[in-house]
């Protein structure tokens, strides 16, 4: 057996081994995989604009574009655009429909972030629609699994309030108009997508322990099959209650803004809030009416960096992902990546090392900014970035590093907390729990753009359908979204907002919109967006090619909070053998992942020469782009 055969034989079933060896023997000097479709072109360099490098077309949209995590969600948004709505109106329609067709990943009871470019004011904003843990939470008395799933897990629903705030601040349509498609799919049913069925099956035992969850997720007492008509009639009733509040206010002569506020108040202070409280109190949970009434979404200035002349805007804390993306870009700016091919192991190595450095800082310094001081400017300062770049060795993988000391560190809450001693906890409590998220981007005819990443945290969030509301809450109290270490600033505490990784991005160039993108993927969100941005900004790829290009992700055991954590890399198996071997030679613990398995980018890109705009959707999930 050859060295190359030994390299791959222990990682693959026989059928996959034969496929991989066949492809590896066909790799030319350029690193291009030779298949029957491109065998006669194998002697020529890879052309980044070639349609042969993508499976889906880039979707044009001179009047508007929507690219979302499910075809029905994309069409709901497009319907609103075609009916005269703007990007914000369409986004709320997408969000509501995703609650029905991708309920494991997003919903009114979840949380999320939006990055919004307002063409009229030429301004980029960040929306944080993230709720806090209940005031009565005592994480120290609970096991990690209880903070992840069940009646003791969860954060106040932030996303519904975000929907209302979006419509109040920038929308033109009524709540009733934008929720109409979701209500129809929830009442009349829709063919269930396979991933939803799989997600229900994964936690079937949990859902059977809670009658409300079983009623919605196990109709007829069984896991619904892919393609089966699936209904969410309690959720439709909740949506009808908030639209009825809006309609009543309008009938009373109140303004559009006041009518939308009536819908907000019915959810967070009215009978819906009372039903949510009743359910949790009767089942031993911690949520109270006070928790729901205290919530407000926040519009803030986004995190902003300039990368090679491109202005990058993304989410602020309570997202650590936005800062992670910004830091990663600044860390690799010192390297001329474009001198290499995108699949050169030197490029992958540099990107991976930048991810480690950024994560070591964001996991130490980022927490709820309403309660803690974060040295945001210091972390992005040229001085500090240069000091961290000096740790990056071009030919050797580093162990997961400790955080640095950025300007402002001595005044930060993380520094003050660390004076109390090292972070210690039993090893059984350290493991992170994965998240479940979706993302979309929308552009309207006027040039307004939304990139948004909503989430339930884990699949179906807490796994608890809340009373008669049809809602499930984001399980933000879980380890991963919070720290397992009681002395850490991001430990799960009552009234504190857990940290998300969501980080939708808008890119501007010379004052003009260039790109919007976002992705699900839990701890891999920032990593995936970073790689796609490099594909576009450094390697000149088109939007669909940048999305479909092979990706990698790094993972930490037990978690990214801990310096010295064991780091492993997974990289999609459509790569040249030379890239894989080059990473191994540099000391990366790397394994191959399935061909299309890491992340799911939805993006919109403006052609810098022609000014035309196209959208791309990731084939890794059920995403779809539409335009008109």
Protein Blocks (a to p, Z undefined) as FASTA:
>chain_A
ZZklmmmmmmpcfklmmmmmmmmmmpcfkopacdfklmmmmmpccdfkbmklpcbdcddd
fkbccddfbfklmmmmmmmmmnopafklmmmmmmmmmmmmmmmlgcfklccddddddfkl
opacdddddddddfklcfklpcfklmmgcjkgccddfklmmmmmmmmmmmmbdfklmmmm
mmmmmmnopaddfklmmmmmmmmmmmmmpmklmmmmmgghiacdehiacddfklmmmmmm
mmmmmmmmmmnopafklmmmmmmmmmmmmmmlmmmmmmmmmnopabdfklmmmpccdddd
dddddeehiacdddddfbfklmmmmmmmmmmmmpcfklpcfklmklmmmmmmmmmmmmmm
mmmmgccfklbccdfklmmpmklmmmmmmmpcfkbccddddddddehklmpmklmmmmno
pcdddfklmpccdddddddddddfkopacdddddehiahilopaghjnopacdfkkbghj
acfbfkbmkbccehiacddfbdcddddeehiafbdcddehijmmmmmmmmmmmmmmmnop
afklmmmpccddddddfbfkbghiacdddddfkbcfklmmmmmmnopacddddfblggjd
ddddddfklopacddddfkbmcdcddZZ
